[in-house]
Amino acid sequence: MGELKDPTRQRGAAWKKTAAVLFLLAPMATVAQVSLSTTVDLAEKSSPAVRSAQANLLKARAALAETKDAYIPTFNAGASPGYAYGYPLGEPAFFNATSQSLVVSFSQPDYIRAARAGVNSARLSLKNTQQQVALDVALTYVQLDHDLREIAALEQEKDYADALTEMEQQRVAAGVDATMDSLRAQLTAAKVDEKRIHLENDANDMRLRLSHLAGVPATGLNTVSTSIPPPPPLPPASGIDETLPTSDPGVAAAYATAKSKFYTSFGDARQNYRPIVTFGAQYALFQKFAGYTEYFRGFQYNNLALGVQVTFPIFDATRRSRARESAADAVLAQADADAARNTLSEQTQTMRGTVRELAAQQRVAQLESHVAQAQLKTVETELANGTGSATAQPVSPVQAQQAHIEERERYEDSLDANFNLMKVELNLLRVTGQIDSWLQSSLSVPNAPMPPVIPKSLP
């Protein structure tokens, strides 16, 4: 027979295995990769600004319903039991019910149109807020991705700088190089440390901001670089002023607000010199006690009244002043909308010019990075195989490390140029109304390879 196993020991071994697996998975659980589209979607659902805009839209819809409900009859009921001694005072109603509604008003249709324009303004404001939140998330996400890429490059550059420092210290000790060369190498390494610390702090700030915007944990938050699509081609600059009121929801909301205020001013102006017709109905059940029958001949318990009331506002100074006030508000809202359109038009033109300049800087930075990579390959080849010329100065390991550092610096400059251009392009997409389509394209972006990273040493 086989040896019997202690179940307690078996359970203890199982727990040890489980604990070991959890221990190995714990570091992995602290790192979370979230794509750009997922982050934006979470932010648009949890952002306080979006929730506030949604509440304003609900309020505007309720205001529109309120203007329409003026034509729906109201109904109220009540009872007033009591006892009277002597001659009855007041109406002898024990139970009463009333109903009234608006029948004809020359101002109410304008108020309904104003409320409908207010709903449109609130809807556009919600869209504007959602696009602004999407832009904020995209800019923060792109900046975090840029920081992480550059930190990875700086870590490699730090290895090269440390190796260069060690080589120079050895050469100074051997009397080959001067002390100044060692100090220069140490300065290079110190600058790399300074820049890396700055980027690490900035990356932590971007993680915290994404956490606040999208409600995701900030600790260990990393980006998915392949989820960031390239910006689409920009529309032509001609006719930008005509398209701004429709392409930018913020400007469109301002014009909708002005339209609502104009309708309100029309309604206030028609309050004077135009009749108002209202419908009214009332039922009352009079009391059978308290001696009403002793003082009123032919006392009727059930009573009903129906009718309409026609009012001609011949003169009302308050309404006339209110009409002038609402007309001024409408003109002011129209002027604010025009100013917002003009400001946005100027910003758009400025951003277009900035994009051209940054695109040229990006091209220069990319070419400098390619040149540095080609020079590095040449240095590594000559270090491994020689220069191939008896008169040429041989390449030293110090020169190889310096070439590595130079290549990493030019690559980091290229990352900076890409990021600076991307920021302006995203703002321009926001103005031209393309930010939503750009984010939608991130759902179908193929897994593009990461930019090339030069290894620490070539064979």
Residue pairs with C-beta under 8 A, 6 or more apart in sequence:
30 219
30 220
31 220
31 222
32 216
32 217
32 220
32 221
32 222
33 222
33 223
33 224
34 214
34 216
34 221
34 222
34 223
34 224
35 224
35 227
35 442
36 137
36 138
36 141
36 223
36 224
36 227
36 228
36 439
36 442
37 227
37 439
37 440
37 442
37 443
39 137
39 141
39 210
39 213
39 214
39 216
40 133
40 134
40 137
40 138
40 214
40 439
42 214
42 215
42 216
43 50
43 133
43 134
43 136
43 137
43 213
43 214
43 215
44 50
44 130
44 133
44 134
46 214
46 215
47 129
47 133
47 213
49 129
49 132
49 133
50 126
50 129
50 130
50 133
52 129
53 122
53 125
53 126
53 128
53 129
53 130
54 126
56 122
56 125
56 126
57 119
57 122
57 123
57 125
57 126
59 122
60 115
60 118
60 119
60 121
60 122
60 123
61 119
61 122
63 115
63 118
63 119
64 112
64 115
64 116
64 118
64 119
66 115
67 108
67 111
67 112
67 114
67 115
68 112
70 101
70 102
70 105
70 108
71 101
71 102
71 103
71 108
72 101
73 99
73 100
73 101
73 279
73 281
74 98
74 99
74 100
74 101
75 97
75 98
75 99
76 97
76 98
76 99
77 95
77 96
77 97
77 98
78 95
78 96
78 97
79 94
79 95
79 96
80 93
80 94
80 96
81 94
81 287
82 287
82 290
83 289
83 290
84 290
84 291
84 292
85 290
85 291
87 295
88 290
88 291
88 292
88 295
91 284
92 286
92 287
92 290
92 292
93 284
93 285
93 286
93 287
93 303
94 285
94 286
94 287
94 288
95 284
95 285
96 282
96 283
96 284
96 285
97 282
97 283
97 284
98 280
98 281
98 282
98 283
99 279
99 280
99 281
99 282
100 278
100 279
100 280
100 281
101 278
101 279
102 108
102 276
102 277
102 278
102 279
103 277
103 278
103 279
103 308
104 275
104 276
104 277
105 276
105 277
106 270
106 274
106 275
107 266
107 267
107 268
107 270
107 271
107 274
108 267
109 267
110 263
110 264
110 266
110 267
110 270
111 263
111 264
111 267
113 263
114 260
114 261
114 262
114 263
114 264
114 267
115 260
117 256
117 257
117 259
117 260
117 263
118 256
118 257
118 260
120 256
121 253
121 254
121 256
121 257
121 259
121 260
122 253
124 249
124 250
124 252
124 253
124 256
125 249
125 250
125 253
127 249
128 248
128 249
128 250
128 253
131 249
131 430
131 435
131 436
132 430
133 213
134 435
134 436
134 439
135 426
135 427
135 430
135 435
136 213
137 210
137 213
137 214
138 426
138 435
138 439
139 423
139 426
140 206
140 209
140 210
140 213
141 206
141 210
141 223
141 228
142 228
142 419
142 422
142 423
142 426
143 202
143 206
143 419
143 423
144 203
144 206
144 207
144 210
144 221
144 223
145 223
145 225
145 228
146 415
146 416
146 418
146 419
147 199
147 200
147 202
147 203
147 206
148 203
148 222
148 223
149 225
149 415
149 451
150 199
150 412
150 415
150 416
151 196
151 199
151 200
151 203
152 453
153 408
153 411
153 412
153 415
153 453
154 192
154 195
154 196
154 199
154 408
154 412
155 196
156 404
156 408
156 453
156 454
156 456
157 192
157 404
157 405
157 408
157 409
157 412
158 189
158 192
158 193
158 196
159 456
160 401
160 404
160 405
160 408
160 456
161 185
161 188
161 189
161 192
161 401
161 405
162 189
163 401
164 185
164 188
164 189
164 398
164 401
164 402
164 405
165 182
165 185
165 186
165 188
165 189
167 185
167 397
167 398
167 401
168 177
168 181
168 182
168 184
168 185
168 398
169 182
169 185
171 177
171 181
171 182
171 398
172 178
172 179
172 181
172 182
188 405
204 218
207 218
207 219
207 221
208 218
210 216
210 218
210 221
211 217
211 218
211 221
225 450
226 445
226 446
226 447
226 448
227 442
227 445
228 442
228 445
229 438
229 441
229 442
229 445
231 422
231 425
231 426
231 429
231 438
232 429
232 434
232 437
232 438
232 441
234 352
234 355
234 425
234 428
234 429
234 432
235 243
235 432
235 434
237 349
237 352
240 345
240 348
240 349
240 432
241 341
241 345
243 432
244 251
244 341
244 344
244 345
244 348
244 431
245 251
245 252
245 255
245 341
246 252
246 433
247 431
247 432
247 433
248 344
248 431
248 432
248 433
249 433
250 340
250 344
251 337
251 340
251 341
251 344
254 333
254 336
254 337
254 340
254 341
255 334
255 337
257 333
257 337
258 330
258 333
258 334
258 336
258 337
261 326
261 329
261 330
261 333
262 330
262 333
262 334
264 326
264 329
264 330
265 323
265 326
265 327
265 329
265 330
268 319
268 322
268 323
268 325
268 326
268 327
269 323
269 327
271 313
271 316
271 319
271 322
271 323
272 313
272 315
272 316
272 319
272 320
272 323
273 312
273 313
273 314
274 313
275 310
275 311
275 312
276 310
276 311
276 313
277 308
277 309
277 310
277 311
278 308
278 309
278 311
279 307
279 308
279 309
280 305
280 306
280 307
280 308
280 309
281 304
281 305
281 306
281 307
282 304
282 305
283 302
283 303
283 304
283 305
284 303
284 304
285 301
285 302
285 303
286 292
286 299
286 300
286 301
286 302
286 303
288 301
292 299
293 299
313 319
344 431
347 431
348 428
348 431
348 432
351 424
351 427
351 428
351 431
352 428
354 424
355 421
355 424
355 425
355 428
358 417
358 420
358 421
358 424
359 421
361 417
361 420
361 421
362 414
362 417
362 418
362 420
362 421
364 417
365 410
365 413
365 414
365 416
365 417
365 418
366 414
366 417
368 410
368 413
368 414
369 407
369 410
369 411
369 413
369 414
371 410
372 403
372 406
372 407
372 409
372 410
372 411
373 407
373 410
373 411
373 452
373 454
375 403
375 406
375 407
376 403
376 404
376 406
376 407
376 454
377 458
379 395
379 399
379 400
379 403
380 400
380 403
380 457
380 458
382 388
382 394
382 395
383 395
383 396
383 397
383 399
383 400
384 458
384 459
386 394
387 393
387 394
387 395
404 454
404 456
407 454
408 454
411 451
411 454
415 451
426 435
426 438
429 435
429 438
